[in-house]
Amino acid sequence: MSENLPATSDLLPNRARNLVVAIAAVVLAAAMFLGLRTQASTPSLAELAASAVPFEVAQANGKPTLMEFYANWCSTCQAMAGDMADLRESYGDRVNFVMLNIDNNKWLPEMLAYRVEGIPHFVYMGAAANPIATAIGEQPRQILSENLEALIAQAPLPHQQTFGRASEIEGDFLSRQGAVNADPRAHGSAVVN
């Protein structure tokens, strides 16, 4: 019977391997759990827009404004949502954060006035609602923060006009708006040829 049992020295490598596998499984499970919690805590664009300062209020309340033109389908806008939420948390008491969805034809005059050709498109506005600078595309949080600090201090913005990765808007605004809003089942989405 002793011929069929493995030697004690053969059991040690198996136990060590099993211990390593068990530890790795626990670490991976914890990483997945924390990763899922992190993703769930990032606000959506819809949540940010719902809690944004209305455009009309920002035009009249005497505070400087960071206005963002965005769309729910914009992957760059989605990627910046966490940073925008953090910036709003830090500066929201001193700066209006306004979000205008380009898929809503209500904002067509503003899109034309601010020459929105790619999103996200940011417009920095002084306390008198006068445009000071623009930024197009993905912006590092540090650049946005430095510009917001200068905006609050009524100082020149250190990053007057910056360009990052953007989602381009295809077609002209008028035909695009017709395509977006023609079908009530489209919920603001469109395929533009």
C-alpha positions as CSV (number, residue, x, y, z in Angstrom):
1,M,0.0,0.0,0.0
2,S,2.9,2.3,0.6
3,E,3.9,2.0,-3.0
4,N,0.8,4.0,-4.2
5,L,1.2,7.0,-1.9
6,P,3.4,9.9,-3.1
7,A,6.5,10.7,-1.1
8,T,6.2,13.6,1.3
9,S,8.8,15.5,-0.8
10,D,6.5,15.3,-3.8
11,L,3.6,16.9,-1.9
12,L,5.4,20.1,-1.0
13,P,5.6,21.5,-4.6
14,N,2.0,20.6,-5.2
15,R,0.9,22.4,-2.0
16,A,3.0,25.4,-2.9
17,R,1.5,25.6,-6.4
18,N,-2.0,25.3,-5.0
19,L,-1.3,28.0,-2.4
20,V,0.0,30.3,-5.2
21,V,-3.1,29.6,-7.3
22,A,-5.4,30.3,-4.4
23,I,-3.6,33.6,-3.6
24,A,-3.7,34.7,-7.2
25,A,-7.5,33.9,-7.4
26,V,-8.2,36.0,-4.3
27,V,-6.1,38.9,-5.7
28,L,-7.9,38.7,-9.1
29,A,-11.3,38.6,-7.5
30,A,-10.5,41.6,-5.3
31,A,-9.1,43.5,-8.4
32,M,-12.3,42.7,-10.4
33,F,-14.5,43.8,-7.5
34,L,-12.7,47.1,-7.1
35,G,-12.6,47.6,-10.9
36,L,-16.3,47.2,-11.1
37,R,-16.9,49.6,-8.2
38,T,-14.6,52.2,-9.9
39,Q,-16.5,51.9,-13.2
40,A,-19.9,52.2,-11.5
41,S,-18.8,55.4,-9.6
42,T,-17.9,57.3,-12.8
43,P,-20.9,59.5,-13.7
44,S,-22.5,59.2,-17.1
45,L,-22.8,62.2,-19.4
46,A,-26.6,62.1,-18.9
47,E,-26.1,62.4,-15.1
48,L,-23.6,65.3,-15.5
49,A,-25.9,67.1,-17.9
50,A,-28.9,66.6,-15.6
51,S,-27.0,68.3,-12.8
52,A,-25.3,71.0,-14.9
53,V,-26.2,74.7,-14.6
54,P,-28.8,75.6,-17.2
55,F,-27.4,77.8,-20.0
56,E,-29.8,80.7,-19.3
57,V,-28.9,80.7,-15.6
58,A,-25.2,80.8,-16.3
59,Q,-25.7,83.7,-18.7
60,A,-27.2,85.8,-15.9
61,N,-25.7,84.7,-12.5
62,G,-22.4,86.7,-12.6
63,K,-20.1,83.7,-12.3
64,P,-17.6,82.5,-14.8
65,T,-18.6,79.5,-16.9
66,L,-17.1,76.5,-18.5
67,M,-19.5,75.5,-21.3
68,E,-19.1,72.0,-22.8
69,F,-20.7,71.0,-26.1
70,Y,-21.0,67.2,-26.1
71,A,-23.0,64.2,-27.3
72,N,-23.8,60.9,-25.6
73,W,-22.2,58.9,-28.4
74,C,-18.9,60.8,-28.1
75,S,-16.3,58.4,-26.7
76,T,-13.9,61.3,-25.8
77,C,-16.7,63.1,-23.9
78,Q,-17.4,59.8,-22.1
79,A,-13.7,59.3,-21.3
80,M,-13.6,62.8,-19.7
81,A,-16.8,62.4,-17.6
82,G,-14.9,61.4,-14.5
83,D,-12.5,64.3,-14.7
84,M,-15.3,66.7,-15.4
85,A,-17.2,65.4,-12.3
86,D,-14.1,65.9,-10.2
87,L,-13.6,69.4,-11.5
88,R,-17.2,70.3,-10.9
89,E,-16.8,69.0,-7.3
90,S,-13.7,71.3,-6.8
91,Y,-14.9,74.4,-8.6
92,G,-18.7,74.1,-8.9
93,D,-19.3,76.7,-6.2
94,R,-17.3,79.3,-8.1
95,V,-17.8,78.3,-11.8
96,N,-20.9,77.4,-13.8
97,F,-20.5,74.0,-15.5
98,V,-22.9,74.1,-18.5
99,M,-23.4,71.1,-20.9
100,L,-25.1,71.5,-24.2
101,N,-25.9,68.4,-26.2
102,I,-25.3,68.9,-29.9
103,D,-28.0,66.4,-30.8
104,N,-30.6,68.8,-29.4
105,N,-31.4,71.4,-32.1
106,K,-32.3,73.9,-29.3
107,W,-28.6,74.6,-29.2
108,L,-28.1,75.1,-32.9
109,P,-27.7,78.9,-32.5
110,E,-25.0,78.4,-29.9
111,M,-23.3,75.7,-31.9
112,L,-23.1,78.1,-34.9
113,A,-22.0,81.1,-32.7
114,Y,-19.2,79.2,-31.1
115,R,-18.2,77.3,-34.3
116,V,-18.6,73.9,-32.9
117,E,-17.0,71.5,-35.4
118,G,-15.7,68.7,-33.1
119,I,-16.6,67.6,-29.6
120,P,-16.0,68.0,-26.8
121,H,-15.9,71.7,-27.5
122,F,-15.2,73.8,-24.4
123,V,-15.9,77.6,-24.1
124,Y,-14.5,79.5,-21.2
125,M,-16.6,82.5,-20.3
126,G,-16.0,85.4,-18.0
127,A,-18.4,86.5,-15.3
128,A,-20.2,88.8,-17.8
129,A,-20.9,85.8,-20.0
130,N,-18.3,86.9,-22.6
131,P,-16.3,84.1,-24.3
132,I,-12.6,84.2,-23.4
133,A,-11.1,81.0,-24.9
134,T,-12.0,77.7,-26.4
135,A,-10.6,74.2,-26.2
136,I,-11.5,71.4,-28.6
137,G,-11.1,67.7,-27.9
138,E,-9.8,65.7,-25.0
139,Q,-8.2,68.0,-22.4
140,P,-5.9,66.9,-19.6
141,R,-7.4,67.6,-16.2
142,Q,-4.4,69.8,-15.3
143,I,-5.0,72.1,-18.2
144,L,-8.7,72.5,-17.4
145,S,-7.9,73.1,-13.7
146,E,-5.2,75.7,-14.5
147,N,-7.7,77.5,-16.8
148,L,-10.4,77.4,-14.2
149,E,-8.1,78.8,-11.6
150,A,-7.2,81.7,-13.9
151,L,-10.9,82.2,-14.9
152,I,-11.9,82.5,-11.2
153,A,-9.0,85.0,-10.6
154,Q,-10.0,86.9,-13.7
155,A,-6.5,86.5,-15.0
156,P,-5.4,85.5,-18.6
157,L,-5.9,81.8,-19.2
158,P,-2.6,79.9,-19.4
159,H,-3.9,77.6,-22.1
160,Q,-5.8,80.0,-24.4
161,Q,-6.7,77.5,-27.2
162,T,-5.9,73.8,-27.0
163,F,-6.8,70.9,-29.2
164,G,-6.9,67.3,-28.2
165,R,-8.5,64.1,-29.5
166,A,-12.1,65.0,-30.7
167,S,-15.1,63.4,-32.2
168,E,-15.8,65.1,-35.5
169,I,-19.3,66.2,-36.4
170,E,-20.2,65.0,-39.8
171,G,-22.4,66.9,-42.2
172,D,-23.7,70.5,-41.9
173,F,-25.6,71.4,-38.8
174,L,-29.0,71.9,-40.4
175,S,-29.2,68.6,-42.3
176,R,-27.7,66.8,-39.2
177,Q,-30.4,68.3,-36.9
178,G,-33.1,67.2,-39.3
179,A,-31.7,63.6,-39.3
180,V,-31.4,63.6,-35.6
181,N,-34.8,64.8,-34.7
182,A,-36.9,63.4,-37.5
183,D,-37.7,60.1,-35.9
184,P,-39.0,60.3,-32.3
185,R,-37.8,56.7,-31.7
186,A,-34.2,57.7,-32.4
187,H,-33.7,59.3,-28.9
188,G,-31.3,61.8,-30.3
189,S,-29.2,59.4,-32.3
190,A,-28.6,59.5,-36.0
191,V,-26.6,58.0,-38.8
192,V,-25.3,60.7,-41.0
193,N,-24.2,59.8,-44.6
